């Protein structure tokens, strides 16, 4: 990590990007899940394709982030995606 301690990296990342590294990585994982939801036949397949442990984990995380279950997106009821978690959370 370019000779940075993990705490210093976390601080600089949050300062530069505007949200903590773990939340950023979760946002990236959820964007992969959204793409998988659009092309996979089931939520379970989408969860597997986007590295979630199972469909329940994807559904829970998706709902926490967007306030709707991924099945709404799978049915083709697209919506505007909110910005990722704020850095204050």
PDB file of N, CA, C and O in Angstrom:
ATOM      1  N   UNK A   1       0.816  -1.190   0.000  1.00  0.00           N
ATOM      2  CA  UNK A   1       0.000   0.000   0.000  1.00  0.00           C
ATOM      3  C   UNK A   1       0.859   1.254   0.000  1.00  0.00           C
ATOM      4  O   UNK A   1       0.545   2.210   0.709  1.00  0.00           O
ATOM      5  N   UNK A   2       1.890   1.272  -0.745  1.00  0.00           N
ATOM      6  CA  UNK A   2       2.728   2.460  -0.907  1.00  0.00           C
ATOM      7  C   UNK A   2       3.248   2.995   0.420  1.00  0.00           C
ATOM      8  O   UNK A   2       3.274   4.206   0.635  1.00  0.00           O
ATOM      9  N   UNK A   3       3.660   2.100   1.310  1.00  0.00           N
ATOM     10  CA  UNK A   3       4.256   2.483   2.598  1.00  0.00           C
ATOM     11  C   UNK A   3       3.334   3.312   3.476  1.00  0.00           C
ATOM     12  O   UNK A   3       3.800   4.194   4.198  1.00  0.00           O
ATOM     13  N   UNK A   4       2.047   3.048   3.427  1.00  0.00           N
ATOM     14  CA  UNK A   4       1.085   3.726   4.293  1.00  0.00           C
ATOM     15  C   UNK A   4       0.523   2.720   5.277  1.00  0.00           C
ATOM     16  O   UNK A   4       0.295   1.560   4.934  1.00  0.00           O
ATOM     17  N   UNK A   5       0.305   3.162   6.485  1.00  0.00           N
ATOM     18  CA  UNK A   5      -0.392   2.292   7.428  1.00  0.00           C
ATOM     19  C   UNK A   5      -1.846   2.178   6.979  1.00  0.00           C
ATOM     20  O   UNK A   5      -2.338   3.029   6.238  1.00  0.00           O
ATOM     21  N   UNK A   6      -2.519   1.149   7.418  1.00  0.00           N
ATOM     22  CA  UNK A   6      -3.917   0.978   7.008  1.00  0.00           C
ATOM     23  C   UNK A   6      -4.786   2.137   7.493  1.00  0.00           C
ATOM     24  O   UNK A   6      -5.701   2.560   6.787  1.00  0.00           O
ATOM     25  N   UNK A   7      -4.508   2.650   8.686  1.00  0.00           N
ATOM     26  CA  UNK A   7      -5.314   3.773   9.189  1.00  0.00           C
ATOM     27  C   UNK A   7      -5.043   5.049   8.392  1.00  0.00           C
ATOM     28  O   UNK A   7      -5.961   5.833   8.150  1.00  0.00           O
ATOM     29  N   UNK A   8      -3.790   5.261   7.981  1.00  0.00           N
ATOM     30  CA  UNK A   8      -3.472   6.451   7.178  1.00  0.00           C
ATOM     31  C   UNK A   8      -4.094   6.337   5.791  1.00  0.00           C
ATOM     32  O   UNK A   8      -4.628   7.311   5.260  1.00  0.00           O
ATOM     33  N   UNK A   9      -4.023   5.147   5.210  1.00  0.00           N
ATOM     34  CA  UNK A   9      -4.667   4.923   3.917  1.00  0.00           C
ATOM     35  C   UNK A   9      -6.160   5.215   4.014  1.00  0.00           C
ATOM     36  O   UNK A   9      -6.717   5.908   3.162  1.00  0.00           O
ATOM     37  N   UNK A  10      -6.810   4.685   5.055  1.00  0.00           N
ATOM     38  CA  UNK A  10      -8.244   4.895   5.231  1.00  0.00           C
ATOM     39  C   UNK A  10      -8.569   6.377   5.353  1.00  0.00           C
ATOM     40  O   UNK A  10      -9.540   6.854   4.766  1.00  0.00           O
ATOM     41  N   UNK A  11      -7.770   7.094   6.102  1.00  0.00           N
ATOM     42  CA  UNK A  11      -7.994   8.529   6.280  1.00  0.00           C
ATOM     43  C   UNK A  11      -7.839   9.273   4.952  1.00  0.00           C
ATOM     44  O   UNK A  11      -8.692  10.084   4.591  1.00  0.00           O
ATOM     45  N   UNK A  12      -6.762   9.001   4.233  1.00  0.00           N
ATOM     46  CA  UNK A  12      -6.533   9.678   2.956  1.00  0.00           C
ATOM     47  C   UNK A  12      -7.588   9.315   1.917  1.00  0.00           C
ATOM     48  O   UNK A  12      -8.036  10.169   1.151  1.00  0.00           O
ATOM     49  N   UNK A  13      -7.978   8.058   1.895  1.00  0.00           N
ATOM     50  CA  UNK A  13      -9.006   7.623   0.942  1.00  0.00           C
ATOM     51  C   UNK A  13     -10.305   8.372   1.203  1.00  0.00           C
ATOM     52  O   UNK A  13     -10.917   8.899   0.273  1.00  0.00           O
ATOM     53  N   UNK A  14     -10.728   8.421   2.455  1.00  0.00           N
ATOM     54  CA  UNK A  14     -11.965   9.119   2.812  1.00  0.00           C
ATOM     55  C   UNK A  14     -11.859  10.595   2.457  1.00  0.00           C
ATOM     56  O   UNK A  14     -12.811  11.189   1.949  1.00  0.00           O
ATOM     57  N   UNK A  15     -10.708  11.179   2.725  1.00  0.00           N
ATOM     58  CA  UNK A  15     -10.493  12.590   2.425  1.00  0.00           C
ATOM     59  C   UNK A  15     -10.599  12.866   0.926  1.00  0.00           C
ATOM     60  O   UNK A  15     -11.200  13.861   0.520  1.00  0.00           O
ATOM     61  N   UNK A  16     -10.027  12.004   0.114  1.00  0.00           N
ATOM     62  CA  UNK A  16      -9.989  12.214  -1.334  1.00  0.00           C
ATOM     63  C   UNK A  16     -11.282  11.804  -2.047  1.00  0.00           C
ATOM     64  O   UNK A  16     -11.738  12.492  -2.961  1.00  0.00           O
ATOM     65  N   UNK A  17     -11.857  10.703  -1.633  1.00  0.00           N
ATOM     66  CA  UNK A  17     -13.013  10.143  -2.335  1.00  0.00           C
ATOM     67  C   UNK A  17     -14.335  10.629  -1.738  1.00  0.00           C
ATOM     68  O   UNK A  17     -15.333  10.771  -2.444  1.00  0.00           O
ATOM     69  N   UNK A  18     -14.325  10.876  -0.448  1.00  0.00           N
ATOM     70  CA  UNK A  18     -15.537  11.379   0.189  1.00  0.00           C
ATOM     71  C   UNK A  18     -16.351  10.333   0.916  1.00  0.00           C
ATOM     72  O   UNK A  18     -17.391  10.646   1.495  1.00  0.00           O
ATOM     73  N   UNK A  19     -15.892   9.092   0.893  1.00  0.00           N
ATOM     74  CA  UNK A  19     -16.541   8.050   1.673  1.00  0.00           C
ATOM     75  C   UNK A  19     -15.490   7.020   2.067  1.00  0.00           C
ATOM     76  O   UNK A  19     -14.462   6.888   1.404  1.00  0.00           O
ATOM     77  N   UNK A  20     -15.752   6.296   3.143  1.00  0.00           N
ATOM     78  CA  UNK A  20     -14.773   5.309   3.613  1.00  0.00           C
ATOM     79  C   UNK A  20     -14.521   4.208   2.573  1.00  0.00           C
ATOM     80  O   UNK A  20     -15.388   3.880   1.762  1.00  0.00           O
ATOM     81  N   UNK A  21     -13.303   3.650   2.626  1.00  0.00           N
ATOM     82  CA  UNK A  21     -12.889   2.632   1.668  1.00  0.00           C
ATOM     83  C   UNK A  21     -13.845   1.438   1.648  1.00  0.00           C
ATOM     84  O   UNK A  21     -14.215   0.971   0.570  1.00  0.00           O
ATOM     85  N   UNK A  22     -14.251   0.938   2.812  1.00  0.00           N
ATOM     86  CA  UNK A  22     -15.149  -0.229   2.849  1.00  0.00           C
ATOM     87  C   UNK A  22     -16.489   0.081   2.195  1.00  0.00           C
ATOM     88  O   UNK A  22     -17.042  -0.761   1.488  1.00  0.00           O
ATOM     89  N   UNK A  23     -17.007   1.264   2.419  1.00  0.00           N
ATOM     90  CA  UNK A  23     -18.287   1.634   1.791  1.00  0.00           C
ATOM     91  C   UNK A  23     -18.122   1.804   0.289  1.00  0.00           C
ATOM     92  O   UNK A  23     -19.016   1.459  -0.483  1.00  0.00           O
ATOM     93  N   UNK A  24     -16.981   2.333  -0.121  1.00  0.00           N
ATOM     94  CA  UNK A  24     -16.692   2.443  -1.543  1.00  0.00           C
ATOM     95  C   UNK A  24     -16.672   1.055  -2.178  1.00  0.00           C
ATOM     96  O   UNK A  24     -17.260   0.850  -3.240  1.00  0.00           O
ATOM     97  N   UNK A  25     -16.001   0.110  -1.537  1.00  0.00           N
ATOM     98  CA  UNK A  25     -15.934  -1.250  -2.070  1.00  0.00           C
ATOM     99  C   UNK A  25     -17.322  -1.897  -2.103  1.00  0.00           C
ATOM    100  O   UNK A  25     -17.638  -2.643  -3.030  1.00  0.00           O
ATOM    101  N   UNK A  26     -18.139  -1.616  -1.105  1.00  0.00           N
ATOM    102  CA  UNK A  26     -19.510  -2.136  -1.109  1.00  0.00           C
ATOM    103  C   UNK A  26     -20.294  -1.527  -2.269  1.00  0.00           C
ATOM    104  O   UNK A  26     -21.060  -2.226  -2.933  1.00  0.00           O
ATOM    105  N   UNK A  27     -20.109  -0.238  -2.515  1.00  0.00           N
ATOM    106  CA  UNK A  27     -20.776   0.420  -3.642  1.00  0.00           C
ATOM    107  C   UNK A  27     -20.366  -0.242  -4.958  1.00  0.00           C
ATOM    108  O   UNK A  27     -21.213  -0.494  -5.815  1.00  0.00           O
ATOM    109  N   UNK A  28     -19.080  -0.523  -5.121  1.00  0.00           N
ATOM    110  CA  UNK A  28     -18.604  -1.196  -6.331  1.00  0.00           C
ATOM    111  C   UNK A  28     -19.241  -2.579  -6.468  1.00  0.00           C
ATOM    112  O   UNK A  28     -19.650  -2.974  -7.559  1.00  0.00           O
ATOM    113  N   UNK A  29     -19.321  -3.304  -5.366  1.00  0.00           N
ATOM    114  CA  UNK A  29     -19.916  -4.641  -5.372  1.00  0.00           C
ATOM    115  C   UNK A  29     -21.398  -4.560  -5.761  1.00  0.00           C
ATOM    116  O   UNK A  29     -21.896  -5.400  -6.511  1.00  0.00           O
ATOM    117  N   UNK A  30     -22.088  -3.550  -5.249  1.00  0.00           N
ATOM    118  CA  UNK A  30     -23.498  -3.383  -5.595  1.00  0.00           C
ATOM    119  C   UNK A  30     -23.690  -2.972  -7.047  1.00  0.00           C
ATOM    120  O   UNK A  30     -24.685  -3.357  -7.662  1.00  0.00           O
ATOM    121  N   UNK A  31     -22.779  -2.211  -7.604  1.00  0.00           N
ATOM    122  CA  UNK A  31     -22.907  -1.877  -9.030  1.00  0.00           C
ATOM    123  C   UNK A  31     -22.714  -3.131  -9.883  1.00  0.00           C
ATOM    124  O   UNK A  31     -23.386  -3.304 -10.900  1.00  0.00           O
ATOM    125  N   UNK A  32     -21.790  -4.009  -9.464  1.00  0.00           N
ATOM    126  CA  UNK A  32     -21.653  -5.303 -10.161  1.00  0.00           C
ATOM    127  C   UNK A  32     -22.928  -6.122 -10.015  1.00  0.00           C
ATOM    128  O   UNK A  32     -23.354  -6.795 -10.954  1.00  0.00           O
ATOM    129  N   UNK A  33     -23.535  -6.061  -8.832  1.00  0.00           N
ATOM    130  CA  UNK A  33     -24.778  -6.803  -8.601  1.00  0.00           C
ATOM    131  C   UNK A  33     -25.897  -6.272  -9.492  1.00  0.00           C
ATOM    132  O   UNK A  33     -26.689  -7.053 -10.018  1.00  0.00           O
ATOM    133  N   UNK A  34     -25.969  -4.959  -9.667  1.00  0.00           N
ATOM    134  CA  UNK A  34     -27.011  -4.394 -10.535  1.00  0.00           C
ATOM    135  C   UNK A  34     -26.853  -4.884 -11.967  1.00  0.00           C
ATOM    136  O   UNK A  34     -27.841  -5.202 -12.629  1.00  0.00           O
ATOM    137  N   UNK A  35     -25.633  -4.946 -12.441  1.00  0.00           N
ATOM    138  CA  UNK A  35     -25.402  -5.476 -13.789  1.00  0.00           C
ATOM    139  C   UNK A  35     -25.786  -6.952 -13.862  1.00  0.00           C
ATOM    140  O   UNK A  35     -26.376  -7.401 -14.845  1.00  0.00           O
ATOM    141  N   UNK A  36     -25.446  -7.704 -12.813  1.00  0.00           N
ATOM    142  CA  UNK A  36     -25.781  -9.132 -12.782  1.00  0.00           C
ATOM    143  C   UNK A  36     -27.292  -9.341 -12.705  1.00  0.00           C
ATOM    144  O   UNK A  36     -27.823 -10.265 -13.320  1.00  0.00           O
ATOM    145  N   UNK A  37     -27.984  -8.489 -11.954  1.00  0.00           N
ATOM    146  CA  UNK A  37     -29.446  -8.594 -11.844  1.00  0.00           C
ATOM    147  C   UNK A  37     -30.079  -8.422 -13.222  1.00  0.00           C
ATOM    148  O   UNK A  37     -31.073  -9.075 -13.540  1.00  0.00           O
ATOM    149  N   UNK A  38     -29.506  -7.550 -14.028  1.00  0.00           N
ATOM    150  CA  UNK A  38     -30.055  -7.296 -15.361  1.00  0.00           C
ATOM    151  C   UNK A  38     -29.856  -8.481 -16.309  1.00  0.00           C
ATOM    152  O   UNK A  38     -30.626  -8.648 -17.254  1.00  0.00           O
ATOM    153  N   UNK A  39     -28.833  -9.304 -16.067  1.00  0.00           N
ATOM    154  CA  UNK A  39     -28.557 -10.378 -17.036  1.00  0.00           C
ATOM    155  C   UNK A  39     -28.773 -11.792 -16.502  1.00  0.00           C
ATOM    156  O   UNK A  39     -28.847 -12.737 -17.288  1.00  0.00           O
ATOM    157  N   UNK A  40     -28.874 -11.955 -15.199  1.00  0.00           N
ATOM    158  CA  UNK A  40     -29.034 -13.294 -14.624  1.00  0.00           C
ATOM    159  C   UNK A  40     -30.516 -13.627 -14.438  1.00  0.00           C
ATOM    160  O   UNK A  40     -31.331 -12.720 -14.271  1.00  0.00           O
ATOM    161  N   UNK A  41     -30.873 -14.908 -14.464  1.00  0.00           N
ATOM    162  CA  UNK A  41     -32.286 -15.296 -14.349  1.00  0.00           C
ATOM    163  C   UNK A  41     -32.848 -15.220 -12.929  1.00  0.00           C
ATOM    164  O   UNK A  41     -34.062 -15.111 -12.754  1.00  0.00           O
ATOM    165  N   UNK A  42     -31.983 -15.275 -11.915  1.00  0.00           N
ATOM    166  CA  UNK A  42     -32.469 -15.257 -10.536  1.00  0.00           C
ATOM    167  C   UNK A  42     -31.594 -14.341  -9.681  1.00  0.00           C
ATOM    168  O   UNK A  42     -30.465 -14.016 -10.049  1.00  0.00           O
ATOM    169  N   UNK A  43     -32.139 -13.932  -8.532  1.00  0.00           N
ATOM    170  CA  UNK A  43     -31.382 -13.135  -7.571  1.00  0.00           C
ATOM    171  C   UNK A  43     -30.192 -13.955  -7.053  1.00  0.00           C
ATOM    172  O   UNK A  43     -29.104 -13.415  -6.852  1.00  0.00           O
ATOM    173  N   UNK A  44     -30.403 -15.248  -6.840  1.00  0.00           N
ATOM    174  CA  UNK A  44     -29.312 -16.105  -6.361  1.00  0.00           C
ATOM    175  C   UNK A  44     -28.160 -16.134  -7.359  1.00  0.00           C
ATOM    176  O   UNK A  44     -26.998 -16.065  -6.959  1.00  0.00           O
ATOM    177  N   UNK A  45     -28.463 -16.235  -8.641  1.00  0.00           N
ATOM    178  CA  UNK A  45     -27.413 -16.231  -9.668  1.00  0.00           C
ATOM    179  C   UNK A  45     -26.711 -14.882  -9.715  1.00  0.00           C
ATOM    180  O   UNK A  45     -25.494 -14.816  -9.885  1.00  0.00           O
ATOM    181  N   UNK A  46     -27.475 -13.810  -9.566  1.00  0.00           N
ATOM    182  CA  UNK A  46     -26.881 -12.470  -9.546  1.00  0.00           C
ATOM    183  C   UNK A  46     -25.986 -12.300  -8.328  1.00  0.00           C
ATOM    184  O   UNK A  46     -24.912 -11.705  -8.423  1.00  0.00           O
ATOM    185  N   UNK A  47     -26.420 -12.818  -7.185  1.00  0.00           N
ATOM    186  CA  UNK A  47     -25.608 -12.746  -5.965  1.00  0.00           C
ATOM    187  C   UNK A  47     -24.290 -13.485  -6.167  1.00  0.00           C
ATOM    188  O   UNK A  47     -23.224 -12.972  -5.827  1.00  0.00           O
ATOM    189  N   UNK A  48     -24.369 -14.670  -6.712  1.00  0.00           N
ATOM    190  CA  UNK A  48     -23.158 -15.457  -6.961  1.00  0.00           C
ATOM    191  C   UNK A  48     -22.221 -14.744  -7.942  1.00  0.00           C
ATOM    192  O   UNK A  48     -21.008 -14.710  -7.735  1.00  0.00           O
ATOM    193  N   UNK A  49     -22.788 -14.178  -9.006  1.00  0.00           N
ATOM    194  CA  UNK A  49     -21.990 -13.498 -10.024  1.00  0.00           C
ATOM    195  C   UNK A  49     -21.314 -12.232  -9.503  1.00  0.00           C
ATOM    196  O   UNK A  49     -20.297 -11.800 -10.046  1.00  0.00           O
ATOM    197  N   UNK A  50     -21.876 -11.639  -8.452  1.00  0.00           N
ATOM    198  CA  UNK A  50     -21.309 -10.388  -7.928  1.00  0.00           C
ATOM    199  C   UNK A  50     -20.642 -10.569  -6.573  1.00  0.00           C
ATOM    200  O   UNK A  50     -20.440  -9.602  -5.837  1.00  0.00           O
ATOM    201  N   UNK A  51     -20.300 -11.810  -6.246  1.00  0.00           N
ATOM    202  CA  UNK A  51     -19.511 -12.143  -5.050  1.00  0.00           C
ATOM    203  C   UNK A  51     -20.222 -11.908  -3.720  1.00  0.00           C
ATOM    204  O   UNK A  51     -19.562 -11.679  -2.706  1.00  0.00           O
ATOM    205  N   UNK A  52     -21.542 -11.960  -3.703  1.00  0.00           N
ATOM    206  CA  UNK A  52     -22.260 -11.985  -2.426  1.00  0.00           C
ATOM    207  C   UNK A  52     -22.359 -13.442  -1.993  1.00  0.00           C
ATOM    208  O   UNK A  52     -22.372 -14.342  -2.833  1.00  0.00           O
ATOM    209  N   UNK A  53     -22.428 -13.674  -0.698  1.00  0.00           N
ATOM    210  CA  UNK A  53     -22.428 -15.050  -0.202  1.00  0.00           C
ATOM    211  C   UNK A  53     -23.697 -15.807  -0.600  1.00  0.00           C
ATOM    212  O   UNK A  53     -23.657 -17.015  -0.832  1.00  0.00           O
ATOM    213  N   UNK A  54     -24.813 -15.097  -0.676  1.00  0.00           N
ATOM    214  CA  UNK A  54     -26.065 -15.732  -1.083  1.00  0.00           C
ATOM    215  C   UNK A  54     -27.088 -14.650  -1.442  1.00  0.00           C
ATOM    216  O   UNK A  54     -26.819 -13.455  -1.313  1.00  0.00           O
ATOM    217  N   UNK A  55     -28.265 -15.091  -1.894  1.00  0.00           N
ATOM    218  CA  UNK A  55     -29.307 -14.153  -2.305  1.00  0.00           C
ATOM    219  C   UNK A  55     -29.791 -13.298  -1.143  1.00  0.00           C
ATOM    220  O   UNK A  55     -30.100 -12.121  -1.329  1.00  0.00           O
ATOM    221  N   UNK A  56     -29.861 -13.870   0.043  1.00  0.00           N
ATOM    222  CA  UNK A  56     -30.330 -13.109   1.209  1.00  0.00           C
ATOM    223  C   UNK A  56     -29.371 -11.966   1.527  1.00  0.00           C
ATOM    224  O   UNK A  56     -29.807 -10.862   1.855  1.00  0.00           O
ATOM    225  N   UNK A  57     -28.077 -12.224   1.432  1.00  0.00           N
ATOM    226  CA  UNK A  57     -27.087 -11.184   1.694  1.00  0.00           C
ATOM    227  C   UNK A  57     -27.190 -10.061   0.664  1.00  0.00           C
ATOM    228  O   UNK A  57     -27.154  -8.885   1.026  1.00  0.00           O
ATOM    229  N   UNK A  58     -27.316 -10.409  -0.599  1.00  0.00           N
ATOM    230  CA  UNK A  58     -27.491  -9.400  -1.647  1.00  0.00           C
ATOM    231  C   UNK A  58     -28.771  -8.603  -1.403  1.00  0.00           C
ATOM    232  O   UNK A  58     -28.757  -7.373  -1.447  1.00  0.00           O
ATOM    233  N   UNK A  59     -29.865  -9.294  -1.148  1.00  0.00           N
ATOM    234  CA  UNK A  59     -31.149  -8.617  -0.945  1.00  0.00           C
ATOM    235  C   UNK A  59     -31.092  -7.662   0.240  1.00  0.00           C
ATOM    236  O   UNK A  59     -31.557  -6.526   0.148  1.00  0.00           O
ATOM    237  N   UNK A  60     -30.531  -8.114   1.337  1.00  0.00           N
ATOM    238  CA  UNK A  60     -30.426  -7.277   2.542  1.00  0.00           C
ATOM    239  C   UNK A  60     -29.561  -6.042   2.281  1.00  0.00           C
ATOM    240  O   UNK A  60     -29.942  -4.931   2.647  1.00  0.00           O
ATOM    241  N   UNK A  61     -28.416  -6.232   1.658  1.00  0.00           N
ATOM    242  CA  UNK A  61     -27.504  -5.123   1.383  1.00  0.00           C
ATOM    243  C   UNK A  61     -28.106  -4.154   0.368  1.00  0.00           C
ATOM    244  O   UNK A  61     -28.005  -2.939   0.532  1.00  0.00           O
ATOM    245  N   UNK A  62     -28.728  -4.688  -0.674  1.00  0.00           N
ATOM    246  CA  UNK A  62     -29.363  -3.869  -1.708  1.00  0.00           C
ATOM    247  C   UNK A  62     -30.473  -3.024  -1.087  1.00  0.00           C
ATOM    248  O   UNK A  62     -30.589  -1.832  -1.371  1.00  0.00           O
ATOM    249  N   UNK A  63     -31.277  -3.644  -0.245  1.00  0.00           N
ATOM    250  CA  UNK A  63     -32.376  -2.919   0.403  1.00  0.00           C
ATOM    251  C   UNK A  63     -31.845  -1.827   1.331  1.00  0.00           C
ATOM    252  O   UNK A  63     -32.392  -0.725   1.362  1.00  0.00           O
ATOM    253  N   UNK A  64     -30.793  -2.121   2.080  1.00  0.00           N
ATOM    254  CA  UNK A  64     -30.195  -1.116   2.961  1.00  0.00           C
ATOM    255  C   UNK A  64     -29.667   0.074   2.165  1.00  0.00           C
ATOM    256  O   UNK A  64     -29.771   1.216   2.613  1.00  0.00           O
ATOM    257  N   UNK A  65     -29.112  -0.182   1.007  1.00  0.00           N
ATOM    258  CA  UNK A  65     -28.521   0.888   0.204  1.00  0.00           C
ATOM    259  C   UNK A  65     -29.577   1.705  -0.542  1.00  0.00           C
ATOM    260  O   UNK A  65     -29.508   2.934  -0.570  1.00  0.00           O
ATOM    261  N   UNK A  66     -30.551   1.022  -1.144  1.00  0.00           N
ATOM    262  CA  UNK A  66     -31.472   1.698  -2.045  1.00  0.00           C
ATOM    263  C   UNK A  66     -32.912   1.798  -1.544  1.00  0.00           C
ATOM    264  O   UNK A  66     -33.708   2.546  -2.110  1.00  0.00           O
ATOM    265  N   UNK A  67     -33.251   1.067  -0.506  1.00  0.00           N
ATOM    266  CA  UNK A  67     -34.601   1.137   0.039  1.00  0.00           C
ATOM    267  C   UNK A  67     -35.627   0.304  -0.714  1.00  0.00           C
ATOM    268  O   UNK A  67     -36.822   0.404  -0.438  1.00  0.00           O
ATOM    269  N   UNK A  68     -35.186  -0.508  -1.649  1.00  0.00           N
ATOM    270  CA  UNK A  68     -36.067  -1.421  -2.382  1.00  0.00           C
ATOM    271  C   UNK A  68     -35.330  -2.747  -2.559  1.00  0.00           C
ATOM    272  O   UNK A  68     -34.100  -2.776  -2.549  1.00  0.00           O
ATOM    273  N   UNK A  69     -36.066  -3.838  -2.720  1.00  0.00           N
ATOM    274  CA  UNK A  69     -35.397  -5.122  -2.951  1.00  0.00           C
ATOM    275  C   UNK A  69     -34.908  -5.229  -4.395  1.00  0.00           C
ATOM    276  O   UNK A  69     -35.445  -4.558  -5.276  1.00  0.00           O
ATOM    277  N   UNK A  70     -33.906  -6.055  -4.647  1.00  0.00           N
ATOM    278  CA  UNK A  70     -33.395  -6.198  -6.016  1.00  0.00           C
ATOM    279  C   UNK A  70     -34.416  -6.798  -6.975  1.00  0.00           C
ATOM    280  O   UNK A  70     -34.275  -6.660  -8.190  1.00  0.00           O
ATOM    281  N   UNK A  71     -35.426  -7.453  -6.454  1.00  0.00           N
ATOM    282  CA  UNK A  71     -36.442  -8.033  -7.335  1.00  0.00           C
ATOM    283  C   UNK A  71     -37.181  -6.954  -8.123  1.00  0.00           C
ATOM    284  O   UNK A  71     -37.654  -7.214  -9.230  1.00  0.00           O
ATOM    285  N   UNK A  72     -37.285  -5.752  -7.567  1.00  0.00           N
ATOM    286  CA  UNK A  72     -37.916  -4.641  -8.290  1.00  0.00           C
ATOM    287  C   UNK A  72     -37.107  -4.324  -9.543  1.00  0.00           C
ATOM    288  O   UNK A  72     -37.667  -4.103 -10.617  1.00  0.00           O
ATOM    289  N   UNK A  73     -35.814  -4.306  -9.397  1.00  0.00           N
ATOM    290  CA  UNK A  73     -34.939  -4.040 -10.546  1.00  0.00           C
ATOM    291  C   UNK A  73     -35.000  -5.195 -11.537  1.00  0.00           C
ATOM    292  O   UNK A  73     -34.988  -4.983 -12.749  1.00  0.00           O
ATOM    293  N   UNK A  74     -35.064  -6.416 -11.018  1.00  0.00           N
ATOM    294  CA  UNK A  74     -35.103  -7.585 -11.888  1.00  0.00           C
ATOM    295  C   UNK A  74     -36.379  -7.596 -12.737  1.00  0.00           C
ATOM    296  O   UNK A  74     -36.371  -8.081 -13.869  1.00  0.00           O
ATOM    297  N   UNK A  75     -37.460  -7.067 -12.193  1.00  0.00           N
ATOM    298  CA  UNK A  75     -38.718  -7.002 -12.939  1.00  0.00           C
ATOM    299  C   UNK A  75     -38.700  -5.908 -13.989  1.00  0.00           C
ATOM    300  O   UNK A  75     -39.663  -5.755 -14.740  1.00  0.00           O
ATOM    301  N   UNK A  76     -37.610  -5.142 -14.053  1.00  0.00           N
ATOM    302  CA  UNK A  76     -37.504  -4.103 -15.070  1.00  0.00           C
ATOM    303  C   UNK A  76     -38.053  -2.771 -14.639  1.00  0.00           C
ATOM    304  O   UNK A  76     -38.222  -1.877 -15.469  1.00  0.00           O
ATOM    305  N   UNK A  77     -38.334  -2.612 -13.374  1.00  0.00           N
ATOM    306  CA  UNK A  77     -38.835  -1.341 -12.860  1.00  0.00           C
ATOM    307  C   UNK A  77     -37.637  -0.506 -12.431  1.00  0.00           C
ATOM    308  O   UNK A  77     -37.325  -0.394 -11.245  1.00  0.00           O
ATOM    309  N   UNK A  78     -36.976   0.075 -13.421  1.00  0.00           N
ATOM    310  CA  UNK A  78     -35.745   0.801 -13.149  1.00  0.00           C
ATOM    311  C   UNK A  78     -36.033   2.119 -12.464  1.00  0.00           C
ATOM    312  O   UNK A  78     -37.140   2.651 -12.544  1.00  0.00           O
ATOM    313  N   UNK A  79     -35.047   2.622 -11.807  1.00  0.00           N
ATOM    314  CA  UNK A  79     -35.188   3.817 -10.994  1.00  0.00           C
ATOM    315  C   UNK A  79     -33.863   4.548 -10.976  1.00  0.00           C
ATOM    316  O   UNK A  79     -32.842   4.011 -11.404  1.00  0.00           O
ATOM    317  N   UNK A  80     -33.881   5.753 -10.489  1.00  0.00           N
ATOM    318  CA  UNK A  80     -32.635   6.505 -10.352  1.00  0.00           C
ATOM    319  C   UNK A  80     -31.898   6.019  -9.123  1.00  0.00           C
ATOM    320  O   UNK A  80     -32.475   5.917  -8.040  1.00  0.00           O
ATOM    321  N   UNK A  81     -30.629   5.721  -9.291  1.00  0.00           N
ATOM    322  CA  UNK A  81     -29.811   5.202  -8.197  1.00  0.00           C
ATOM    323  C   UNK A  81     -29.279   6.368  -7.370  1.00  0.00           C
ATOM    324  O   UNK A  81     -28.716   7.322  -7.908  1.00  0.00           O
ATOM    325  N   UNK A  82     -29.462   6.279  -6.076  1.00  0.00           N
ATOM    326  CA  UNK A  82     -28.957   7.307  -5.175  1.00  0.00           C
ATOM    327  C   UNK A  82     -27.441   7.240  -5.093  1.00  0.00           C
ATOM    328  O   UNK A  82     -26.827   6.228  -5.433  1.00  0.00           O
ATOM    329  N   UNK A  83     -26.856   8.328  -4.638  1.00  0.00           N
ATOM    330  CA  UNK A  83     -25.407   8.367  -4.421  1.00  0.00           C
ATOM    331  C   UNK A  83     -25.033   7.356  -3.350  1.00  0.00           C
ATOM    332  O   UNK A  83     -25.879   6.985  -2.536  1.00  0.00           O
ATOM    333  N   UNK A  84     -23.782   6.901  -3.330  1.00  0.00           N
ATOM    334  CA  UNK A  84     -23.375   5.942  -2.302  1.00  0.00           C
ATOM    335  C   UNK A  84     -23.487   6.546  -0.910  1.00  0.00           C
ATOM    336  O   UNK A  84     -23.699   7.747  -0.747  1.00  0.00           O
ATOM    337  N   UNK A  85     -23.341   5.689   0.079  1.00  0.00           N
ATOM    338  CA  UNK A  85     -23.416   6.132   1.464  1.00  0.00           C
ATOM    339  C   UNK A  85     -22.637   7.426   1.648  1.00  0.00           C
ATOM    340  O   UNK A  85     -21.586   7.612   1.034  1.00  0.00           O
ATOM    341  N   UNK A  86     -23.137   8.304   2.473  1.00  0.00           N
ATOM    342  CA  UNK A  86     -22.367   9.519   2.756  1.00  0.00           C
ATOM    343  C   UNK A  86     -21.219   9.180   3.692  1.00  0.00           C
ATOM    344  O   UNK A  86     -21.274   8.191   4.423  1.00  0.00           O
ATOM    345  N   UNK A  87     -20.192   9.994   3.667  1.00  0.00           N
ATOM    346  CA  UNK A  87     -19.016   9.762   4.505  1.00  0.00           C
ATOM    347  C   UNK A  87     -19.356   9.917   5.977  1.00  0.00           C
ATOM    348  O   UNK A  87     -18.641   9.397   6.834  1.00  0.00           O
ATOM    349  N   UNK A  88     -20.432  10.620   6.283  1.00  0.00           N
ATOM    350  CA  UNK A  88     -20.798  10.869   7.680  1.00  0.00           C
ATOM    351  C   UNK A  88     -21.376   9.640   8.361  1.00  0.00           C
ATOM    352  O   UNK A  88     -21.379   9.564   9.589  1.00  0.00           O
ATOM    353  N   UNK A  89     -21.865   8.673   7.586  1.00  0.00           N
ATOM    354  CA  UNK A  89     -22.477   7.485   8.200  1.00  0.00           C
ATOM    355  C   UNK A  89     -21.462   6.613   8.863  1.00  0.00           C
ATOM    356  O   UNK A  89     -21.813   5.576   9.426  1.00  0.00           O
TER     357      UNK A  89
END
